[in-house]
Amino acid sequence: MSFLSRPDTVSGMEILNVEPKKTTMSSAKNPLAKGPDGQKIEAITTCVGFSDILAHTLPMNKNHFDRILVLTAPEDRDTQLVCDYWGVTYHPTDLFETRWNNFKKGAAINRGLKELDKDAWIVHIDSDIALQPNFRQVIKTADLDTSMIYGIDRVDVPSWADWQKFIGKPEPHTQGMGFIVHIEHTGFKFGARVAFPHQGGYIPIGYFQMWHADSGIMKYPEGHTDAGREDSHFATLWPRKKRALIPEMIAYHLESEHAPMAENWKGRKTKPFSIDSL
């Protein structure tokens, strides 16, 4: 069970300050822990109201990381149950302020960062993103620069049914004896990249951001009440020459239906990701 500490306040409101739930020994802090490739990668996922999608992405993502922490809201018991099932640490916190119709993603991420060792690679990944099976191999081969922040491309999977069709008969992402990145292997459309001219161009936005402790950047911007700004502001803490795309990587963005941009930025509005939504 989770353990509640004393109530705290945020912006004059009583909140629940909940200690992280550690479901397995492997989830606990271990500053010496590294993957079999000699690298260490910690990850944070924010998930409030997306447990139906997290149930698909978490089992695909969790083994890519030496430690993964899910940030959720105290009232989101479904997300907590998904984490319990897969043996993943979660931290319920009212810093999201979802019970007050906000979604303060940056504040919650900063709470999660306090729980990490922050001595190697760190990934922030959204709960509706599934990584490709050879993620770890790609990262090792890429020999990434620890002074930079990295993003990846994604394809938009438009429904539960489309995901079932693909994952039930997947076509390999990397083909041609291992050196052809088949960007059309899913048949799904690529999601848009973001480039701010006033910031020099490409911005790795928040569905996947990877950076290293060597950069010295360990705090997410705070102050907004939806999910639409803090991630892009975070990426601009690096100058353009230090922001890069990992082109060998293509993630899967799971959606329950086509929805306009910002539809879920202040809480889940789209239909459930399940057979019942067909």
Backbone bond lengths (Angstrom), bond angles and torsions (degrees), N, CA, C in turn:
res aa  C-N    CA-C-N  psi(-1)  N-CA   C-N-CA  omega(-1)  CA-C   N-CA-C  phi
1 M - - - 1.450 - - 1.518 109.90 -
2 S 1.325 116.56 158.09 1.458 121.42 176.13 1.518 109.31 -82.22
3 F 1.326 115.39 156.56 1.455 120.43 -178.45 1.515 109.73 -117.74
4 L 1.323 116.35 126.83 1.459 121.99 179.15 1.511 109.70 -91.03
5 S 1.347 116.40 132.36 1.453 120.37 171.35 1.525 108.09 -94.40
6 R 1.313 116.50 -169.38 1.461 119.05 -177.38 1.531 110.37 -62.74
7 P 1.350 117.94 150.09 1.462 119.84 175.33 1.514 111.04 -62.14
8 D 1.303 116.64 149.19 1.451 122.94 175.45 1.517 107.18 -126.56
9 T 1.331 116.93 178.23 1.457 119.39 178.78 1.509 109.97 -128.91
10 V 1.317 115.80 143.98 1.452 123.57 172.40 1.512 107.02 -129.96
11 S 1.311 117.21 122.20 1.464 122.58 -179.34 1.520 111.34 53.25
12 G 1.335 116.50 38.54 1.450 121.31 176.05 1.510 114.88 81.91
13 M 1.347 117.72 4.25 1.459 120.78 -178.05 1.514 109.64 -109.62
14 E 1.324 116.15 140.60 1.459 119.66 176.29 1.523 109.15 -71.05
15 I 1.318 116.04 131.98 1.456 120.02 178.52 1.519 109.76 -125.78
16 L 1.311 115.47 167.40 1.447 121.41 174.06 1.516 108.57 -99.01
17 N 1.320 116.36 124.15 1.459 122.12 176.26 1.517 106.65 -103.14
18 V 1.301 117.52 102.17 1.453 122.75 -169.61 1.515 110.37 -106.77
19 E 1.308 116.30 132.95 1.452 119.85 177.50 1.524 110.28 -70.93
20 P 1.342 117.52 149.69 1.467 119.31 -179.93 1.514 111.51 -60.65
21 K 1.326 115.67 141.78 1.454 121.51 176.11 1.516 108.16 -90.87
22 K 1.327 116.86 116.19 1.458 121.28 178.44 1.522 108.18 -101.34
23 T 1.311 116.71 112.35 1.452 120.50 -172.72 1.516 113.28 -93.01
24 T 1.338 117.64 -17.49 1.455 120.18 178.37 1.517 108.68 -143.91
25 M 1.322 116.63 158.35 1.452 120.53 177.38 1.520 111.17 -62.16
26 S 1.344 117.06 -32.86 1.455 120.09 -178.55 1.523 112.29 -68.47
27 S 1.325 117.32 -16.34 1.454 120.77 179.67 1.517 112.56 -83.20
28 A 1.330 118.20 -15.22 1.452 121.16 -174.39 1.525 110.73 -70.55
29 K 1.346 114.14 161.36 1.460 119.05 177.65 1.522 110.31 -61.71
30 N 1.301 116.31 135.90 1.451 121.47 176.18 1.517 107.51 -151.42
31 P 1.339 117.95 95.44 1.457 120.05 -174.15 1.525 113.38 -63.77
32 L 1.325 117.97 -14.23 1.453 120.67 179.77 1.521 112.53 -93.35
33 A 1.338 116.70 -8.30 1.458 119.89 -173.68 1.520 111.36 -69.34
34 K 1.328 115.90 131.43 1.454 122.04 174.03 1.518 107.66 -141.56
35 G 1.331 115.00 156.17 1.442 119.28 177.75 1.515 111.66 -72.72
36 P 1.326 116.86 173.85 1.469 120.93 -178.99 1.522 113.06 -64.49
37 D 1.343 117.33 -15.75 1.456 120.41 178.96 1.531 112.41 -90.00
38 G 1.336 116.61 4.66 1.452 120.24 177.80 1.510 114.38 85.05
39 Q 1.332 117.43 -3.02 1.453 121.44 177.96 1.527 109.71 -100.80
40 K 1.312 115.39 157.61 1.456 121.01 175.14 1.513 108.55 -121.21
41 I 1.325 116.54 128.48 1.461 121.89 178.99 1.526 108.40 -133.72
42 E 1.324 116.33 120.42 1.463 122.09 174.04 1.527 108.41 -103.69
43 A 1.328 116.66 152.68 1.467 120.09 -177.26 1.511 111.45 -138.55
44 I 1.341 114.00 148.73 1.460 123.17 172.98 1.524 108.15 -123.30
45 T 1.325 115.43 134.20 1.467 122.22 173.64 1.516 108.65 -124.13
46 T 1.325 117.39 132.34 1.461 120.75 172.97 1.524 108.83 -99.83
47 C 1.329 116.16 133.58 1.463 119.69 -177.14 1.522 110.10 -149.88
48 V 1.317 116.24 109.12 1.467 122.11 172.50 1.521 106.89 -132.58
49 G 1.322 116.73 113.62 1.450 121.23 179.23 1.523 115.17 83.30
50 F 1.318 117.36 7.78 1.461 121.46 -179.00 1.527 111.95 -119.55
51 S 1.304 117.26 27.81 1.465 120.16 -177.43 1.526 112.22 -61.03
52 D 1.347 116.99 -31.87 1.458 119.98 -179.42 1.525 111.39 -65.77
53 I 1.328 117.07 -30.65 1.463 120.89 176.83 1.530 110.31 -86.86
54 L 1.332 116.85 -38.55 1.461 120.39 176.76 1.529 111.35 -57.11
55 A 1.318 116.75 -32.72 1.466 120.56 178.92 1.526 111.79 -60.77
56 H 1.332 117.39 -22.40 1.465 121.96 177.58 1.526 111.85 -95.46
57 T 1.338 117.18 -37.33 1.462 119.74 -174.13 1.525 113.07 -83.98
58 L 1.332 117.40 -35.93 1.461 119.67 -174.93 1.529 112.74 -60.76
59 P 1.335 119.43 -45.97 1.470 117.92 178.33 1.518 113.86 -64.66
60 M 1.340 117.75 -24.64 1.454 120.56 177.51 1.526 111.99 -80.13
61 N 1.332 116.80 -27.98 1.464 120.73 -173.27 1.524 114.80 -97.49
62 K 1.321 117.92 -31.48 1.459 120.05 -164.71 1.523 113.62 -62.61
63 N 1.307 118.01 -33.29 1.463 119.47 -177.37 1.526 113.19 -79.61
64 H 1.323 116.95 -5.91 1.466 119.69 175.55 1.527 112.00 -77.20
65 F 1.334 116.79 -15.44 1.459 120.67 -171.06 1.518 110.83 -118.50
66 D 1.328 114.94 148.31 1.455 120.23 175.85 1.522 111.27 -74.61
67 R 1.324 114.63 -22.24 1.465 120.35 174.13 1.516 107.63 -157.12
68 I 1.333 116.33 135.95 1.459 120.96 176.28 1.519 108.34 -133.24
69 L 1.320 115.67 137.66 1.460 122.51 -179.50 1.514 108.48 -126.43
70 V 1.324 117.04 129.92 1.462 122.44 177.54 1.521 108.78 -101.83
71 L 1.327 116.58 124.51 1.464 122.78 174.85 1.518 108.21 -95.90
72 T 1.326 116.62 127.18 1.456 120.99 -179.56 1.522 109.58 -142.15
73 A 1.325 116.68 -179.34 1.458 121.92 178.76 1.533 109.56 -97.27
74 P 1.336 117.85 150.92 1.463 119.93 -178.85 1.526 113.45 -58.11
75 E 1.338 116.39 -32.28 1.469 119.24 -178.10 1.520 113.41 -80.01
76 D 1.345 117.70 -9.92 1.472 120.85 -176.27 1.530 109.92 -88.78
77 R 1.321 115.27 75.57 1.458 120.49 -178.79 1.529 111.98 -67.52
78 D 1.311 118.18 -29.55 1.463 119.79 -178.98 1.532 111.33 -63.81
79 T 1.339 116.55 -42.53 1.467 119.73 176.60 1.521 110.42 -63.20
80 Q 1.313 117.08 -40.85 1.461 120.36 179.81 1.528 111.17 -63.33
81 L 1.324 117.42 -36.94 1.462 120.85 178.68 1.523 111.56 -67.92
82 V 1.335 116.78 -38.43 1.467 119.92 176.13 1.524 109.95 -60.62
83 C 1.332 116.47 -44.89 1.465 120.20 178.81 1.524 111.31 -63.30
84 D 1.328 116.87 -41.81 1.463 119.92 177.56 1.530 110.97 -59.46
85 Y 1.315 116.01 -42.55 1.458 119.85 -177.21 1.527 111.49 -62.21
86 W 1.343 116.13 -41.03 1.462 120.55 -176.36 1.529 112.83 -93.85
87 G 1.339 117.39 5.83 1.457 120.34 176.34 1.506 113.74 66.40
88 V 1.322 116.94 39.27 1.464 122.05 -176.98 1.529 109.85 -113.61
89 T 1.311 116.65 137.26 1.457 122.04 179.25 1.523 110.58 -66.63
90 Y 1.338 116.61 135.65 1.455 120.22 173.52 1.517 109.86 -130.34
91 H 1.310 114.53 155.90 1.462 120.91 179.58 1.529 108.62 -128.93
92 P 1.343 118.11 106.10 1.469 120.06 175.26 1.524 110.31 -79.48
93 T 1.316 116.69 127.95 1.462 119.86 -179.28 1.521 110.84 -145.68
94 D 1.314 115.88 140.50 1.456 121.80 175.39 1.525 112.25 -83.46
95 L 1.325 117.10 5.08 1.460 118.87 175.63 1.526 111.83 -63.17
96 F 1.334 117.76 -21.82 1.464 120.12 172.11 1.529 111.00 -63.05
97 E 1.347 116.12 -31.69 1.467 123.40 -174.82 1.532 111.98 60.07
98 T 1.311 116.70 34.30 1.466 119.62 179.26 1.525 112.23 -69.30
99 R 1.313 116.74 -25.17 1.470 118.57 177.93 1.520 111.67 -73.15
100 W 1.337 115.93 -10.01 1.459 121.67 176.35 1.532 110.69 -113.72
101 N 1.344 114.60 25.08 1.473 122.08 174.95 1.531 113.69 63.03
102 N 1.315 116.24 29.93 1.452 121.47 172.74 1.529 109.17 -114.82
103 F 1.321 115.75 175.43 1.460 120.79 170.58 1.527 107.05 -147.52
104 K 1.321 114.83 85.48 1.462 121.23 -176.58 1.528 109.42 -90.01
105 K 1.304 113.75 81.74 1.461 121.45 -173.15 1.530 111.75 -65.67
106 G 1.325 116.88 -42.78 1.453 120.22 -177.20 1.513 113.18 -61.08
107 A 1.326 116.72 -43.06 1.466 120.58 179.90 1.523 111.01 -62.52
108 A 1.327 116.24 -41.11 1.465 119.94 179.41 1.528 111.26 -67.76
109 I 1.334 116.81 -41.32 1.464 119.75 178.40 1.522 110.43 -60.94
110 N 1.318 117.40 -42.56 1.461 120.07 179.34 1.525 111.46 -62.91
111 R 1.331 116.35 -34.77 1.471 118.63 175.65 1.520 110.23 -64.60
112 G 1.327 116.14 -40.34 1.454 119.58 178.86 1.518 112.90 -67.65
113 L 1.328 116.55 -37.70 1.464 119.99 179.42 1.522 111.70 -60.44
114 K 1.327 116.85 -30.12 1.459 119.74 178.39 1.525 112.12 -63.99
115 E 1.330 116.81 -23.50 1.460 121.22 -178.08 1.526 112.61 -86.93
116 L 1.328 117.90 -13.41 1.462 120.86 -178.14 1.523 110.81 -88.12
117 D 1.325 115.16 162.71 1.462 119.96 176.49 1.529 111.19 -72.24
118 K 1.330 115.90 -34.16 1.474 122.53 178.13 1.530 111.43 55.49
119 D 1.330 116.15 46.34 1.454 120.75 179.76 1.534 111.94 -124.28
120 A 1.322 116.35 11.71 1.471 120.10 -178.52 1.534 107.44 -157.10
121 W 1.327 117.27 -142.59 1.466 121.39 179.74 1.517 110.99 -76.19
122 I 1.340 115.80 143.46 1.461 123.17 177.86 1.520 107.69 -129.85
123 V 1.318 116.26 137.95 1.462 122.29 177.11 1.517 109.11 -123.79
124 H 1.341 116.32 131.22 1.458 120.12 164.07 1.520 107.15 -104.38
125 I 1.323 116.32 125.82 1.460 121.22 -176.94 1.521 109.25 -135.82
126 D 1.326 116.99 134.63 1.457 121.01 179.04 1.529 111.07 -71.75
127 S 1.317 115.36 156.87 1.466 120.59 -175.45 1.523 113.32 -71.92
128 D 1.339 117.87 -14.10 1.469 119.93 179.74 1.526 112.37 -100.12
129 I 1.331 116.88 16.80 1.464 122.36 179.97 1.526 110.01 -111.14
130 A 1.340 116.14 127.65 1.461 122.59 173.54 1.520 108.60 -110.93
131 L 1.317 116.44 130.89 1.457 121.63 -179.28 1.525 111.42 -88.63
132 Q 1.318 115.81 155.39 1.459 120.71 179.78 1.531 109.90 -70.20
133 P 1.335 117.51 153.71 1.467 120.69 -174.73 1.523 114.70 -60.17
134 N 1.328 118.72 -29.35 1.468 120.31 -177.13 1.529 112.53 -97.02
135 F 1.332 117.00 26.79 1.462 121.89 -179.10 1.527 112.16 -51.31
136 R 1.307 116.29 -50.34 1.466 119.92 -174.54 1.528 111.24 -65.03
137 Q 1.314 116.25 -39.40 1.462 120.19 178.86 1.523 110.85 -63.72
138 V 1.338 116.39 -41.43 1.462 120.14 178.91 1.521 110.89 -61.86
139 I 1.327 116.80 -44.05 1.463 120.87 -178.77 1.524 110.45 -62.92
140 K 1.309 117.03 -42.27 1.462 119.93 -179.93 1.527 111.16 -63.89
141 T 1.327 116.75 -45.32 1.456 121.20 -176.99 1.522 111.68 -67.25
142 A 1.347 116.27 -32.95 1.465 120.66 -174.88 1.523 113.59 -68.61
143 D 1.344 117.12 -23.50 1.466 120.83 179.77 1.530 110.32 50.54
144 L 1.321 115.42 62.30 1.456 121.61 -171.60 1.528 112.41 -69.56
145 D 1.317 114.85 154.20 1.455 124.08 179.72 1.529 108.56 -84.64
146 T 1.323 117.48 122.27 1.463 120.55 -174.65 1.524 113.54 -72.94
147 S 1.317 118.06 -7.02 1.472 120.26 177.76 1.520 112.24 -90.69
148 M 1.351 117.92 0.00 1.461 121.63 -172.19 1.523 112.31 -112.33
149 I 1.336 115.88 164.72 1.459 122.67 169.13 1.524 107.43 -112.06
150 Y 1.337 115.31 140.19 1.463 120.90 -174.15 1.529 111.07 -122.61
151 G 1.319 114.54 146.84 1.451 122.43 170.86 1.517 109.68 -124.27
152 I 1.326 115.58 174.85 1.462 121.65 178.01 1.526 109.01 -138.24
153 D 1.329 116.35 164.32 1.456 121.06 173.65 1.522 110.50 -81.94
154 R 1.331 115.50 164.13 1.466 121.37 176.54 1.517 108.83 -143.14
155 V 1.318 114.66 151.72 1.461 120.70 169.52 1.516 107.92 -108.63
156 D 1.330 116.59 145.17 1.458 121.65 -178.00 1.528 110.16 -91.93
157 V 1.314 115.90 114.49 1.467 122.11 176.21 1.526 106.83 -90.39
158 P 1.347 119.19 109.33 1.462 120.46 -163.77 1.531 116.83 -78.52
159 S 1.333 118.37 -6.99 1.463 118.28 -178.41 1.519 110.88 -164.82
160 W 1.321 115.20 165.22 1.468 121.08 174.85 1.523 110.25 -59.26
161 A 1.323 117.18 -43.47 1.466 120.77 -178.07 1.531 110.93 -62.66
162 D 1.330 116.91 -40.99 1.465 119.91 179.06 1.530 111.16 -65.04
163 W 1.324 116.90 -37.45 1.461 120.20 177.76 1.527 110.99 -65.38
164 Q 1.328 116.48 -41.21 1.467 119.92 179.33 1.524 111.38 -63.74
165 K 1.319 116.30 -39.08 1.468 119.68 178.74 1.523 111.07 -63.69
166 F 1.331 115.56 -42.75 1.462 118.67 -178.19 1.522 111.88 -72.07
167 I 1.330 117.37 -50.76 1.451 120.51 -173.18 1.523 111.32 -71.35
168 G 1.348 116.77 -22.75 1.466 120.21 176.33 1.513 113.13 -74.78
169 K 1.333 116.69 -22.85 1.470 122.26 177.43 1.531 107.85 -146.31
170 P 1.338 116.96 68.54 1.471 120.12 -173.20 1.521 112.28 -73.90
171 E 1.310 114.73 145.36 1.456 120.71 172.61 1.525 107.54 -99.96
172 P 1.323 118.55 132.67 1.463 120.08 -175.98 1.525 112.52 -57.03
173 H 1.311 114.45 141.71 1.459 122.02 178.64 1.527 111.08 -72.51
174 T 1.336 116.26 -40.34 1.458 121.72 -179.80 1.525 109.10 -110.09
175 Q 1.322 116.15 123.78 1.465 121.08 -174.83 1.525 109.08 -130.42
176 G 1.334 116.48 -165.54 1.458 120.97 177.70 1.517 113.11 58.54
177 M 1.353 115.98 52.54 1.468 122.12 -178.58 1.533 112.36 59.01
178 G 1.337 115.29 28.55 1.451 120.21 171.89 1.507 116.31 91.18
179 F 1.332 118.58 7.23 1.461 118.05 -178.53 1.526 113.72 -125.23
180 I 1.331 118.43 7.58 1.456 121.64 175.52 1.528 108.44 -110.44
181 V 1.333 116.44 117.51 1.466 120.51 174.61 1.518 106.99 -87.48
182 H 1.321 115.65 108.26 1.468 121.85 -173.60 1.525 108.75 -86.10
183 I 1.324 117.48 93.52 1.460 120.70 -171.54 1.521 112.78 -72.38
184 E 1.325 118.85 -11.43 1.457 121.53 179.11 1.528 111.49 -109.77
185 H 1.321 116.63 23.82 1.464 119.58 -173.83 1.523 113.30 -68.06
186 T 1.335 117.93 -20.58 1.467 119.70 -179.12 1.519 113.00 -95.74
187 G 1.314 116.58 -25.11 1.459 119.94 -171.55 1.507 112.92 82.02
188 F 1.332 118.47 -2.12 1.458 122.64 -179.94 1.527 110.29 -89.74
189 K 1.324 115.15 156.85 1.457 120.33 179.59 1.519 110.91 -76.50
190 F 1.330 115.06 146.75 1.455 121.06 175.41 1.518 109.87 -72.84
191 G 1.331 116.05 140.24 1.450 120.69 171.27 1.516 110.08 -73.82
192 A 1.319 115.88 156.87 1.460 120.76 -177.67 1.520 111.20 -70.70
193 R 1.333 115.67 146.31 1.454 121.48 166.75 1.529 108.17 -89.22
194 V 1.308 116.39 161.29 1.464 121.12 -179.76 1.527 108.96 -117.23
195 A 1.343 116.04 132.02 1.455 121.89 177.77 1.524 108.83 -137.93
196 F 1.318 117.06 118.38 1.462 122.32 177.88 1.527 108.72 -97.02
197 P 1.331 118.41 112.59 1.470 119.56 179.30 1.523 113.04 -56.25
198 H 1.337 116.65 -38.57 1.462 119.29 -178.10 1.525 112.73 -73.13
199 Q 1.358 116.21 -8.65 1.461 120.71 176.45 1.530 111.31 -113.15
200 G 1.323 116.92 14.56 1.459 120.48 176.10 1.509 115.29 90.93
201 G 1.355 117.12 -6.78 1.460 118.29 177.92 1.514 113.40 126.39
202 Y 1.325 116.41 -130.73 1.470 124.25 -167.63 1.531 113.36 -52.90
203 I 1.353 114.06 133.95 1.461 123.02 176.61 1.529 108.61 -123.99
204 P 1.333 119.80 119.38 1.473 120.18 171.38 1.533 108.88 -73.40
205 I 1.325 117.13 105.33 1.465 119.95 -176.10 1.519 111.38 -81.94
206 G 1.345 115.23 175.78 1.453 121.09 -160.65 1.502 118.90 -71.36
207 Y 1.331 119.41 -7.93 1.471 116.09 179.32 1.516 111.19 -66.83
208 F 1.360 117.23 -25.64 1.463 121.30 171.89 1.517 108.22 -155.66
209 Q 1.315 115.80 118.09 1.459 122.48 174.68 1.523 108.02 -134.68
210 M 1.317 116.53 129.10 1.463 121.80 -178.35 1.522 109.00 -126.25
211 W 1.317 115.72 124.52 1.460 120.60 179.89 1.526 109.13 -145.01
212 H 1.321 116.66 169.92 1.459 121.40 -173.72 1.525 109.82 -118.91
213 A 1.319 114.80 152.20 1.463 120.52 178.39 1.520 112.03 -59.96
214 D 1.335 117.41 -26.06 1.462 120.53 179.23 1.530 112.58 -60.58
215 S 1.330 116.46 -22.76 1.470 119.61 -179.90 1.519 112.10 -68.80
216 G 1.331 116.33 -22.09 1.455 120.97 -178.26 1.517 113.82 78.55
217 I 1.337 118.12 2.54 1.470 122.21 -178.84 1.523 108.28 -98.39
218 M 1.323 116.30 110.62 1.458 121.36 -172.00 1.522 113.22 -132.53
219 K 1.333 117.46 15.72 1.473 119.85 -179.88 1.512 109.97 -135.27
220 Y 1.324 115.56 130.28 1.457 122.59 177.34 1.528 109.48 -82.78
221 P 1.327 117.78 145.58 1.465 119.48 173.26 1.527 111.30 -61.05
222 E 1.304 117.00 147.84 1.460 122.63 178.13 1.520 109.61 -129.82
223 G 1.342 114.94 167.34 1.454 119.80 172.36 1.513 115.17 121.83
224 H 1.335 117.93 -18.39 1.455 120.12 178.42 1.531 110.36 -92.10
225 T 1.307 115.93 157.53 1.463 120.54 -174.77 1.523 112.97 -109.55
226 D 1.340 116.88 12.64 1.460 119.77 171.53 1.523 108.53 -140.90
227 A 1.341 115.97 -178.51 1.466 120.71 -172.38 1.518 113.08 -92.09
228 G 1.321 118.34 15.61 1.445 119.85 -167.94 1.515 118.13 -97.72
229 R 1.328 120.01 -4.09 1.464 118.77 -171.77 1.525 114.64 -131.44
230 E 1.327 116.77 -41.67 1.458 119.12 -168.49 1.517 112.99 -61.57
231 D 1.336 116.68 -32.33 1.463 118.73 -179.38 1.524 111.57 -67.28
232 S 1.340 117.08 -41.90 1.463 119.31 179.37 1.524 111.08 -69.45
233 H 1.325 116.52 -35.78 1.463 119.47 176.30 1.529 110.52 -64.45
234 F 1.323 115.92 -37.24 1.465 119.76 178.37 1.523 110.90 -60.75
235 A 1.334 116.71 -45.90 1.469 120.18 -178.42 1.522 112.12 -61.86
236 T 1.332 117.00 -31.38 1.464 119.48 -177.84 1.528 112.96 -78.11
237 L 1.325 116.95 -0.62 1.457 119.08 171.19 1.526 110.90 -68.31
238 W 1.333 116.39 -16.97 1.458 122.13 172.58 1.526 108.33 -99.74
239 P 1.317 120.11 138.95 1.468 120.97 174.44 1.527 109.67 -66.70
240 R 1.334 116.72 162.12 1.459 120.84 -175.55 1.524 112.89 -54.22
241 K 1.301 118.33 -38.66 1.464 120.31 -178.06 1.527 112.51 -68.97
242 K 1.338 116.10 -8.99 1.458 120.91 178.30 1.531 112.19 -110.43
243 R 1.339 117.56 13.72 1.473 122.37 176.72 1.527 108.36 -116.61
244 A 1.338 117.27 125.91 1.458 119.33 -173.40 1.525 111.56 -144.28
245 L 1.315 115.09 156.25 1.456 124.48 175.18 1.527 108.82 -98.03
246 I 1.333 116.49 140.30 1.469 121.48 171.76 1.529 106.85 -94.54
247 P 1.325 119.47 98.35 1.470 121.24 -169.54 1.532 114.44 -71.94
248 E 1.327 117.12 -17.22 1.474 119.72 178.57 1.527 112.56 -75.79
249 M 1.319 116.62 -8.03 1.451 121.44 -172.01 1.531 111.43 -108.85
250 I 1.322 116.18 131.81 1.470 121.90 173.56 1.526 107.80 -133.42
251 A 1.323 116.81 117.51 1.460 121.46 179.50 1.525 110.13 -94.22
252 Y 1.331 115.18 166.31 1.462 122.22 178.93 1.529 108.70 -111.04
253 H 1.327 115.74 119.57 1.458 122.07 -179.97 1.526 108.17 -98.32
254 L 1.333 116.45 107.67 1.462 121.10 -174.21 1.526 110.65 -86.52
255 E 1.328 115.61 126.34 1.456 122.33 178.77 1.529 109.43 -125.61
256 S 1.310 116.36 147.46 1.470 119.79 177.27 1.521 112.04 -86.79
257 E 1.325 116.67 -19.84 1.458 121.92 177.90 1.523 108.00 -168.20
258 H 1.311 115.95 163.21 1.460 118.82 174.53 1.521 108.59 -69.34
259 A 1.330 115.29 132.14 1.464 119.74 -178.71 1.522 108.89 -143.07
260 P 1.315 117.79 149.32 1.466 119.81 178.20 1.522 111.25 -67.12
261 M 1.338 115.40 157.44 1.458 120.13 176.02 1.527 110.06 -55.39
262 A 1.314 115.03 140.79 1.470 124.03 176.90 1.525 113.05 79.66
263 E 1.319 118.18 4.58 1.464 120.49 -177.86 1.528 111.90 -57.51
264 N 1.336 116.87 -38.29 1.468 120.83 -176.12 1.526 113.39 -109.63
265 W 1.308 118.29 16.52 1.455 120.04 -173.89 1.521 113.44 -70.12
266 K 1.331 117.71 -21.78 1.467 120.38 177.68 1.519 110.94 -118.86
267 G 1.332 115.69 30.44 1.455 120.24 -179.52 1.518 111.05 125.13
268 R 1.299 116.05 156.33 1.466 122.14 -174.74 1.524 111.18 -68.71
269 K 1.329 115.71 124.71 1.458 121.93 176.60 1.539 111.53 -118.07
270 T 1.313 116.83 -23.68 1.465 120.97 -175.64 1.529 110.82 -75.89
271 K 1.321 115.13 161.03 1.459 120.83 -176.12 1.525 111.61 -69.35
272 P 1.340 118.18 165.05 1.468 120.94 -178.96 1.527 112.72 -61.97
273 F 1.309 114.89 150.56 1.467 122.78 177.25 1.528 107.18 -93.20
274 S 1.336 115.67 84.80 1.455 120.21 -176.10 1.511 110.34 -164.46
275 I 1.304 115.72 170.13 1.461 121.38 178.22 1.521 110.96 -64.11
276 D 1.337 116.24 -27.01 1.465 120.27 -178.83 1.519 112.32 -68.04
277 S 1.327 117.36 -17.68 1.469 120.40 -178.44 1.510 112.62 -87.42
278 L 1.326 118.55 -3.86 1.457 121.44 -177.83 1.534 110.56 -72.84
